[in-house]
């Protein structure tokens, strides 16, 4: 009888441990997925915020100098502490401070034509006459746009469109 009781208790304990492990594994996966989503949202928000900082720096440069900056590097260190980092939360794009200056031919009706960019995952910058556009040089879609009316793709998240 003692042996049977011991086996029954051991089986019950084992069953509880297994169901707890299943619950823990399931909860852990759900928490990992939620943490990953939050990280991607944070990366996207940070990059969009940095794009806004570039916009402000371009406007300040133009106000002070009376001309459009020839590139983003011209904004450092007076208008930007450093070139901000682009983080999109997409594994195929590494975090980078790379800036690609494009010719005006990448514009179509005053907008960046995604089929003409290099898709570097860094910053893109184009000056066309009196128009300047800073943008994220990527054709990937945002995973978590701020709202349903926001542009879908990164390169469409253009910043400065200063037209003096």
QUIKATA-V203166 format. One record per run of one state. SS is the DSSP state (a for helix, b for strand, c for the rest). FROM is the first residue (numbers start at 1). TO is the last residue. If there is no record, write none. Layout:
# QUIKATA-V203166
SS | FROM | TO
SS | FROM | TO
This chain:
# QUIKATA-V203166
c | 1 | 1
a | 2 | 65
c | 66 | 71
a | 72 | 75
b | 76 | 76
c | 77 | 79
b | 80 | 80
c | 81 | 85
b | 86 | 86
c | 87 | 95
b | 96 | 96
c | 97 | 98
b | 99 | 102
c | 103 | 103
a | 104 | 106
b | 107 | 108
c | 109 | 110
b | 111 | 112
c | 113 | 113
a | 114 | 116
c | 117 | 122
b | 123 | 128
c | 129 | 130
b | 131 | 136
c | 137 | 140
b | 141 | 141
c | 142 | 152
b | 153 | 153
a | 154 | 156
c | 157 | 160
b | 161 | 163
c | 164 | 164
